[in-house]
């Protein structure tokens, strides 16, 4: 019986080295990796291990002054040897990239149709306009978006729809390789499952290989044939997905799997029944005006009559699908979005009635960790300055004291030694490191209530466990109350004593986390539970 032909190698890395300008050590240090046509490989590892650098090296999107050595072969060519014009041609035709945040790829001034048309026209300049539009509409339809939305702008789409557009752009030229760099981090589990199913289906149809860069082991195991584990720029283990998740060999893989299992299985003890009430929210409404005639005003009811209680030492989880009002609730509580009705009391004080110094003091006791760390970090301030800044703003320390307290907080969130990080700018850190800086900045004022809006979604399981353990320690020491917004039900059910489920700006279900995970009642809760990826049973 004749042997079946082996699929062609799409990507081959042989001892690849990459060093960023000014870095003492290489980010990739002798990486060996191969990916065949039609294969799906997940690249996992702790923050800063070099996962995203692999994508930048393949596409030659490294900063000026970076150095690269070793073997790099994409579809039989070394992109480092190509002219600028040939490299532009290779991008898109040989490899498509799906970014973590689709808005980094989408121009807010262009319609969705113009984005697709520009991509197609750049590589098919002689194609007639009607055919280009026809092809763009077909691409939208393939990713589950109505062709009638071709004239819409990115801001008119939800996060999930924008990520579908990013997939359409990556697949427009049917490249042999698609690189998806944390494509579902900002999406709820239901939308993430839809996006990954769409991406994998398109890759299967076109025979494209998929390189999925992720910190989520359960997601990697669900959608990829193989998993490769990186540590300090080197490959430490690779194996079929189920095998690696049930019987990992390397010390790092064992730590990551054990941390992921602990996150899924651990249960936080309930808060004390005698704990004092920190945050009271009654019938809170956060409505946004929509374009409409003055005689018939219309409102987007992002938060529509939400009531909740948060006690000292308690963690209340807020879950729901994209657009349900989770982030709007946080912004309204922080005073970052206008409130149309209802009351918010912090330690018995109505925040709407406070003025001047009393209001500033109350706001100091209520802090927030945003989903996107770069949204709250000044790009011109060093890490040390960013963390120390709140102390100086509130006059709680002089510069020397603030610098020392900032170092303590950096060490507490795992950025050690702090002296190695305090002089860097945010853009010189990995995504996970940026998020840890944002958490340190929020905690430095030692608030009573901390609002966490997807604050660990960008971190690998091991660092997630460390940060969550830190938050628990702060709860015990300070009696901190946590309002924990997440799309990860497995995480929420373990970390939070209680959960509320939002849909359309309203609470549709609430109760203990394990109860909601085991026996969901509302339709949206059942959808989220079914879509939530879980690790296969195994030794770990």
C-alpha positions as CSV (number, residue, x, y, z in Angstrom):
1,X,0.0,0.0,0.0
2,X,1.6,3.3,-1.1
3,X,2.4,5.8,1.7
4,X,0.2,8.9,2.0
5,X,2.0,12.1,1.1
6,X,2.9,14.2,4.1
7,X,1.4,17.7,4.3
8,X,3.8,20.5,3.3
9,X,5.6,22.4,6.0
10,X,4.2,25.9,6.2
11,X,6.4,27.3,9.0
12,X,9.8,26.1,10.2
13,X,11.8,27.7,13.0
14,X,15.3,26.3,13.6
15,X,17.2,27.7,16.5
16,X,15.4,31.1,16.1
17,X,16.8,33.9,18.1
18,X,15.3,37.4,18.6
19,X,16.8,40.1,20.7
20,X,15.0,43.5,21.2
21,X,17.0,46.7,21.1
22,X,18.7,47.3,24.5
23,X,17.7,44.0,25.9
24,X,20.3,42.1,27.9
25,X,18.9,38.7,27.0
26,X,17.2,37.4,23.8
27,X,13.4,37.0,23.9
28,X,13.6,34.0,21.7
29,X,16.6,31.9,22.4
30,X,17.0,29.0,20.0
31,X,13.4,28.2,19.3
32,X,12.6,25.1,17.2
33,X,9.1,24.7,15.8
34,X,7.3,23.3,12.8
35,X,3.8,23.6,11.5
36,X,2.3,21.6,8.6
37,X,-0.5,22.6,6.3
38,X,-3.9,22.2,7.8
39,X,-2.5,21.6,11.3
40,X,-3.6,23.6,14.4
41,X,-0.9,24.3,17.0
42,X,-1.4,26.2,20.2
43,X,1.6,28.1,21.6
44,X,1.3,28.6,25.4
45,X,3.5,29.7,28.3
46,X,3.8,32.3,31.0
47,X,3.7,36.1,30.3
48,X,6.9,37.3,28.7
49,X,8.0,33.9,27.5
50,X,8.1,35.0,23.9
51,X,4.8,33.8,22.4
52,X,3.8,37.1,20.7
53,X,7.4,37.6,19.6
54,X,7.1,34.5,17.4
55,X,4.2,36.2,15.5
56,X,6.2,39.4,15.2
57,X,9.3,37.6,13.9
58,X,7.3,35.6,11.3
59,X,5.7,38.8,10.0
60,X,8.8,40.9,10.5
61,X,7.0,43.4,12.7
62,X,9.9,43.6,15.2
63,X,11.0,47.1,16.5
64,X,13.8,48.9,14.7
65,X,17.1,47.8,16.0
66,X,16.0,44.2,16.9
67,X,18.4,41.4,15.9
68,X,17.4,38.0,14.6
69,X,19.4,34.8,14.0
70,X,18.8,31.1,13.3
71,X,16.4,29.6,10.8
72,X,13.1,31.2,9.8
73,X,11.2,29.7,6.9
74,X,7.6,30.7,5.9
75,X,6.2,28.9,2.9
76,X,9.8,28.2,1.7
77,X,11.0,31.8,2.1
78,X,12.9,33.6,4.8
79,X,11.0,36.9,5.3
80,X,14.1,38.6,6.7
81,X,15.7,38.4,3.2
82,X,12.8,40.0,1.3
83,X,12.5,43.5,0.0
84,X,9.9,45.8,1.6
85,X,7.6,45.3,-1.4
86,X,8.0,41.5,-1.4
87,X,7.4,41.4,2.4
88,X,4.2,43.4,2.0
89,X,3.1,40.8,-0.6
90,X,4.0,37.9,1.7
91,X,1.9,39.4,4.5
92,X,-1.7,38.6,3.8
93,X,-1.0,36.1,1.0
94,X,1.2,33.7,3.0
95,X,0.2,34.6,6.5
96,X,-2.9,36.3,8.1
97,X,-2.8,37.7,11.6
98,X,-5.7,38.0,14.0
99,X,-4.8,40.4,16.8
100,X,-5.8,40.3,20.4
101,X,-7.6,43.6,20.1
102,X,-9.3,43.9,16.7
103,X,-9.4,47.7,17.0
104,X,-5.6,47.7,16.5
105,X,-6.3,46.4,13.0
106,X,-9.4,48.5,12.2
107,X,-9.4,52.1,11.2
108,X,-12.3,53.9,12.9
109,X,-12.7,56.2,9.8
110,X,-13.2,53.4,7.3
111,X,-16.3,51.2,6.9
112,X,-16.0,47.5,7.2
113,X,-16.4,47.2,3.5
114,X,-13.6,49.6,2.9
115,X,-11.3,47.6,5.1
116,X,-12.0,44.4,3.1
117,X,-11.8,46.1,-0.2
118,X,-8.5,47.8,0.6
119,X,-7.0,44.4,1.6
120,X,-8.3,42.7,-1.6
121,X,-7.3,45.5,-3.9
122,X,-3.7,45.7,-2.4
123,X,-3.1,42.2,-3.6
124,X,-5.4,42.1,-6.6
125,X,-5.0,45.6,-8.1
126,X,-6.6,44.8,-11.4
127,X,-9.7,43.3,-10.0
128,X,-12.9,45.2,-10.9
129,X,-14.8,47.1,-8.2
130,X,-18.0,45.1,-8.4
131,X,-16.1,41.9,-8.0
132,X,-14.2,43.3,-5.1
133,X,-17.4,44.3,-3.4
134,X,-19.0,40.9,-4.1
135,X,-15.9,39.2,-2.6
136,X,-16.1,41.4,0.5
137,X,-19.8,40.6,1.0
138,X,-19.0,36.9,0.7
139,X,-16.3,37.2,3.3
140,X,-18.6,38.9,5.7
141,X,-21.2,36.2,5.2
142,X,-18.7,33.4,5.8
143,X,-17.9,34.8,9.3
144,X,-21.6,35.2,10.2
145,X,-22.1,38.9,9.5
146,X,-24.9,40.1,7.2
147,X,-23.6,41.6,4.0
148,X,-26.0,44.5,4.7
149,X,-23.6,45.7,7.4
150,X,-20.8,46.3,4.8
151,X,-21.3,50.1,5.2
152,X,-21.1,50.0,9.0
153,X,-18.1,51.4,11.0
154,X,-16.1,49.4,13.6
155,X,-17.6,51.3,16.5
156,X,-21.1,50.1,15.4
157,X,-20.0,46.5,16.0
158,X,-19.8,44.5,19.2
159,X,-16.4,43.1,20.3
160,X,-17.3,39.7,18.9
161,X,-18.4,41.1,15.6
162,X,-15.2,43.2,15.3
163,X,-13.1,40.0,15.9
164,X,-15.1,38.3,13.1
165,X,-14.2,41.1,10.8
166,X,-10.6,40.7,11.8
167,X,-10.8,37.0,10.9
168,X,-12.4,37.9,7.6
169,X,-9.4,40.2,6.9
170,X,-6.9,37.5,7.9
171,X,-8.6,34.9,5.7
172,X,-9.4,37.2,2.7
173,X,-6.5,35.8,0.6
174,X,-6.7,32.3,1.9
175,X,-3.2,32.3,3.3
176,X,-1.4,29.0,4.1
177,X,-0.8,30.2,7.7
178,X,-3.1,32.0,10.1
179,X,-1.6,33.4,13.4
180,X,-4.2,34.2,16.1
181,X,-2.6,36.1,19.0
182,X,-5.0,35.8,22.0
183,X,-8.0,36.3,19.7
184,X,-10.7,35.7,22.4
185,X,-9.2,37.3,25.5
186,X,-11.7,40.2,25.5
187,X,-14.7,38.1,24.6
188,X,-17.2,36.3,26.8
189,X,-17.1,32.4,26.6
190,X,-20.1,32.1,24.3
191,X,-18.8,34.6,21.7
192,X,-15.3,33.2,22.1
193,X,-16.6,29.7,21.2
194,X,-18.4,31.1,18.2
195,X,-15.3,33.0,17.0
196,X,-12.9,30.0,17.5
197,X,-15.4,27.7,15.7
198,X,-15.6,30.1,12.8
199,X,-11.8,30.5,12.6
200,X,-11.2,26.8,12.7
201,X,-13.9,26.1,10.1
202,X,-12.4,28.6,7.7
203,X,-8.9,27.2,8.2
204,X,-10.3,23.7,7.5
205,X,-12.0,24.8,4.3
206,X,-8.9,26.5,2.9
207,X,-6.4,24.0,4.3
208,X,-4.7,26.8,6.3
209,X,-2.5,26.0,9.3
210,X,-3.4,27.8,12.5
211,X,-0.9,29.0,15.1
212,X,-3.0,29.9,18.2
213,X,-1.1,32.0,20.8
214,X,-2.9,31.7,24.1
215,X,-2.6,31.6,27.8
216,X,-5.8,29.6,28.2
217,X,-4.9,25.9,28.4
218,X,-8.5,24.7,28.2
219,X,-9.1,26.8,25.1
220,X,-5.9,25.5,23.5
221,X,-6.9,21.9,24.2
222,X,-10.4,22.3,22.8
223,X,-9.4,23.8,19.4
224,X,-5.9,22.6,18.6
225,X,-4.3,19.3,17.6
226,X,-1.0,20.0,19.4
227,X,0.2,22.2,22.2
228,X,3.7,23.7,22.5
229,X,5.0,25.2,25.8
230,X,7.5,28.1,25.7
231,X,9.6,29.2,28.6
232,X,12.2,32.1,28.3
233,X,12.2,31.8,24.5
234,X,12.7,28.1,24.3
235,X,10.5,25.1,23.6
236,X,10.2,23.0,26.7
237,X,7.5,20.6,25.7
238,X,5.1,19.8,22.9
239,X,2.5,17.0,22.5
240,X,-1.0,16.3,21.3
241,X,-3.4,18.5,23.3
242,X,-5.2,15.9,25.4
243,X,-1.9,14.2,26.3
244,X,-0.2,17.4,27.4
245,X,-3.2,18.5,29.5
246,X,-3.6,15.1,31.2
247,X,0.0,14.0,31.6
248,X,2.4,16.9,31.2
249,X,6.1,16.0,31.4
250,X,8.0,19.3,31.9
251,X,8.0,21.2,35.2
252,X,6.5,24.3,33.6
253,X,3.7,22.4,31.9
254,X,2.8,20.7,35.1
255,X,2.7,24.0,36.9
256,X,0.5,25.6,34.3
257,X,-1.9,22.6,34.2
258,X,-2.1,22.4,38.0
259,X,-2.7,26.1,38.3
260,X,-5.6,25.8,35.7
261,X,-7.1,22.9,37.5
262,X,-6.8,24.7,40.9
263,X,-8.6,27.7,39.3
264,X,-11.4,25.5,38.1
265,X,-11.8,23.4,41.2
266,X,-11.0,25.7,44.2
267,X,-13.9,27.3,46.1
268,X,-13.6,30.5,48.0
269,X,-15.2,30.2,51.5
270,X,-18.3,32.4,52.1
271,X,-17.9,35.8,53.7
272,X,-18.6,36.2,57.4
273,X,-22.3,36.6,58.1
274,X,-21.4,39.5,60.4
275,X,-19.3,41.4,57.9
276,X,-20.3,45.0,57.5
277,X,-21.9,46.3,54.3
278,X,-19.5,48.2,52.1
279,X,-21.4,48.8,48.8
280,X,-25.1,49.2,48.3
281,X,-26.5,49.7,44.8
282,X,-30.3,50.3,44.4
283,X,-32.1,50.3,41.1
284,X,-29.1,51.8,39.3
285,X,-29.8,53.0,35.8
286,X,-27.1,54.0,33.3
287,X,-28.8,55.0,30.0
288,X,-27.1,56.5,26.9
289,X,-29.0,58.7,24.5
290,X,-29.3,57.4,20.9
291,X,-29.8,59.5,17.7
292,X,-33.6,60.2,17.6
293,X,-36.1,63.0,17.0
294,X,-36.4,65.4,20.0
295,X,-40.1,64.5,20.4
296,X,-39.3,60.8,20.7
297,X,-36.1,60.3,22.7
298,X,-34.5,56.9,22.6
299,X,-32.1,55.4,25.1
300,X,-29.6,52.5,25.2
301,X,-30.3,51.0,28.6
302,X,-26.9,49.7,29.3
303,X,-27.7,49.2,33.1
304,X,-31.4,49.2,33.8
305,X,-32.4,48.8,37.4
306,X,-29.5,46.8,39.0
307,X,-29.5,46.3,42.8
308,X,-26.7,44.5,44.7
309,X,-25.0,44.3,48.0
310,X,-21.2,43.8,48.7
311,X,-19.9,43.0,52.2
312,X,-16.5,43.3,53.8
313,X,-14.3,40.5,52.6
314,X,-16.7,39.3,50.0
315,X,-16.2,38.7,46.3
316,X,-19.2,39.2,44.1
317,X,-18.9,38.0,40.5
318,X,-20.6,39.7,37.6
319,X,-21.0,37.6,34.4
320,X,-22.9,37.8,31.2
321,X,-22.5,37.9,27.4
322,X,-20.9,40.8,25.5
323,X,-23.0,43.9,25.7
324,X,-24.9,42.8,28.7
325,X,-23.8,45.9,30.8
326,X,-21.0,44.5,32.9
327,X,-18.4,47.2,32.1
328,X,-21.1,49.9,32.0
329,X,-22.0,48.9,35.6
330,X,-18.3,49.4,36.7
331,X,-18.0,52.7,34.9
332,X,-21.2,54.0,36.5
333,X,-20.1,53.0,40.0
334,X,-16.8,54.8,39.4
335,X,-18.5,58.0,38.2
336,X,-17.1,57.5,34.7
337,X,-20.5,57.2,33.1
338,X,-23.6,59.3,33.8
339,X,-26.3,57.8,36.0
340,X,-30.0,58.3,35.1
341,X,-31.4,57.0,38.4
342,X,-30.8,54.9,41.5
343,X,-28.4,55.3,44.4
344,X,-24.8,54.1,45.2
345,X,-23.8,54.0,48.8
346,X,-20.2,53.3,49.9
347,X,-19.9,52.5,53.6
348,X,-23.3,54.1,54.1
349,X,-22.5,57.4,52.3
350,X,-24.5,58.3,49.2
351,X,-21.8,59.1,46.6
352,X,-24.1,61.5,44.7
353,X,-24.5,63.7,47.7
354,X,-20.8,64.1,48.5
355,X,-18.8,67.2,47.4
356,X,-15.2,68.4,47.5
357,X,-12.8,66.7,49.9
358,X,-15.4,64.2,51.1
359,X,-16.0,63.1,47.6
360,X,-12.3,62.7,46.9
361,X,-11.9,60.6,50.1
362,X,-14.8,58.4,49.1
363,X,-13.5,57.9,45.6
364,X,-10.1,56.9,47.0
365,X,-11.8,54.0,48.8
366,X,-13.3,52.8,45.4
367,X,-10.7,51.8,42.8
368,X,-10.9,50.0,39.5
369,X,-8.7,47.7,37.5
370,X,-9.5,48.0,33.8
371,X,-9.5,45.2,31.2
372,X,-7.0,47.0,29.0
373,X,-4.0,48.1,31.1
374,X,-2.8,50.6,28.4
375,X,-6.1,52.4,28.9
376,X,-5.1,53.4,32.4
377,X,-1.3,53.7,32.1
378,X,0.3,56.9,30.8
379,X,2.6,55.9,28.0
380,X,5.1,58.6,29.0
381,X,5.4,57.6,32.7
382,X,7.7,54.8,33.7
383,X,6.2,51.8,35.6
384,X,7.5,53.1,38.9
385,X,6.0,56.6,38.3
386,X,2.7,55.2,37.2
387,X,2.3,53.1,40.4
388,X,3.5,55.8,42.7
389,X,1.4,58.6,41.1
390,X,-1.9,58.0,43.0
391,X,0.0,58.5,46.4
392,X,1.4,61.9,45.2
393,X,-2.0,63.0,43.7
394,X,-3.7,62.4,47.1
395,X,-0.8,63.8,49.1
396,X,-0.3,60.5,51.0
397,X,3.5,60.3,50.6
398,X,6.6,62.2,49.5
399,X,8.4,61.1,46.4
400,X,10.9,58.9,48.2
401,X,8.1,57.2,50.2
402,X,5.9,56.8,47.1
403,X,8.8,55.2,45.2
404,X,9.4,52.7,48.0
405,X,5.7,51.8,48.3
406,X,5.5,51.4,44.6
407,X,8.3,48.9,44.7
408,X,6.5,46.9,47.4
409,X,3.4,46.8,45.2
410,X,5.3,45.7,42.1
411,X,6.9,42.9,44.1
412,X,3.5,41.9,45.5
413,X,2.0,41.4,41.9
414,X,5.0,39.3,40.8
415,X,7.2,41.9,39.1
416,X,10.4,41.0,40.8
417,X,12.9,42.4,41.3
418,X,10.9,45.7,41.2
419,X,14.1,47.6,40.3
420,X,14.2,45.8,37.0
421,X,10.7,47.0,36.0
422,X,10.3,50.5,37.6
423,X,12.3,52.3,35.0
424,X,10.6,50.7,32.0
425,X,7.7,52.2,29.9
426,X,4.4,50.3,29.6
427,X,5.1,49.5,25.9
428,X,8.3,47.7,26.9
429,X,6.3,45.1,28.9
430,X,4.3,42.1,27.8
431,X,0.5,42.2,28.1
432,X,0.5,40.2,31.3
433,X,3.1,42.4,32.8
434,X,1.2,45.6,31.9
435,X,-1.9,44.2,33.6
436,X,0.1,43.5,36.8
437,X,1.3,47.1,36.8
438,X,-2.4,48.3,36.5
439,X,-3.4,46.1,39.4
440,X,-0.5,47.4,41.5
441,X,-1.5,51.0,40.7
442,X,-5.1,50.3,41.8
443,X,-4.1,48.6,45.0
444,X,-1.6,51.2,46.2
445,X,-4.3,53.4,47.8
446,X,-5.5,50.3,49.7
447,X,-9.2,50.8,48.8
448,X,-12.2,49.3,50.6
449,X,-13.9,48.2,47.3
450,X,-12.0,47.1,44.2
451,X,-13.8,46.8,40.8
452,X,-12.1,44.3,38.6
453,X,-13.2,44.5,35.0
454,X,-11.7,41.4,33.3
455,X,-8.6,42.2,35.3
456,X,-6.9,38.7,34.9
457,X,-8.2,37.8,31.5
458,X,-4.8,38.6,29.9
459,X,-2.8,36.5,32.3
460,X,-1.7,32.9,32.0
461,X,-3.2,30.4,34.6
462,X,-0.1,30.5,36.8
463,X,0.0,34.3,37.1
464,X,-3.8,34.4,37.4
465,X,-3.5,32.1,40.5
466,X,-0.8,34.4,42.0
467,X,-2.8,37.6,41.4
468,X,-6.0,36.0,42.7
469,X,-4.1,34.8,45.8
470,X,-2.8,38.3,46.3
471,X,-6.4,39.7,46.1
472,X,-7.5,37.2,48.7
473,X,-4.7,38.2,51.0
474,X,-5.7,41.8,50.7
475,X,-9.3,40.9,51.5
476,X,-8.1,39.2,54.7
477,X,-5.8,42.0,55.7
478,X,-8.0,45.0,54.7
479,X,-11.5,43.5,54.6
480,X,-11.5,44.4,50.9
481,X,-14.7,43.9,48.9
482,X,-14.3,42.8,45.3
483,X,-16.8,43.3,42.5
484,X,-15.3,40.8,40.0
485,X,-16.4,41.2,36.3
486,X,-15.4,38.3,34.1
487,X,-16.6,36.2,31.1
488,X,-14.9,33.1,32.6
489,X,-17.5,31.1,34.5
490,X,-15.1,28.5,35.6
491,X,-12.9,31.2,37.2
492,X,-15.9,33.1,38.6
493,X,-17.5,30.0,40.2
494,X,-14.3,29.3,42.1
495,X,-13.1,32.7,43.0
496,X,-16.4,34.4,43.9
497,X,-18.7,33.6,46.8
498,X,-21.8,34.8,44.8
499,X,-22.5,35.5,41.2
500,X,-25.0,37.7,39.4
501,X,-25.8,37.1,35.7
502,X,-26.6,40.2,33.6
503,X,-28.6,40.3,30.3
504,X,-29.8,43.5,28.7
505,X,-28.7,45.6,31.7
506,X,-30.7,43.6,34.2
507,X,-29.9,40.8,36.7
508,X,-31.6,37.6,35.4
509,X,-30.0,35.1,37.8
510,X,-27.9,35.1,41.0
511,X,-26.6,32.7,43.6
512,X,-23.5,30.8,44.7
513,X,-21.0,30.2,41.9
514,X,-20.9,26.4,42.0
515,X,-24.7,26.3,42.0
516,X,-25.0,28.4,38.9
517,X,-22.3,26.4,37.1
518,X,-23.9,23.0,38.1
519,X,-27.6,24.0,37.6
520,X,-28.1,27.2,35.6
521,X,-31.7,28.4,35.3
522,X,-31.6,31.4,32.9
523,X,-31.2,30.7,29.2
524,X,-28.1,33.0,29.0
525,X,-26.5,31.2,32.0
526,X,-27.0,27.8,30.3
527,X,-25.4,29.2,27.1
528,X,-22.4,30.5,29.0
529,X,-22.0,27.2,30.9
530,X,-22.2,25.1,27.8
531,X,-19.6,27.3,26.0
532,X,-17.1,27.4,28.8
533,X,-14.0,25.3,27.9
534,X,-12.8,22.9,30.6
535,X,-9.7,20.8,31.1
536,X,-10.0,17.1,30.4
537,X,-9.9,14.8,33.4
538,X,-6.4,13.6,34.1
539,X,-3.6,13.5,36.6
540,X,-2.5,17.2,35.9
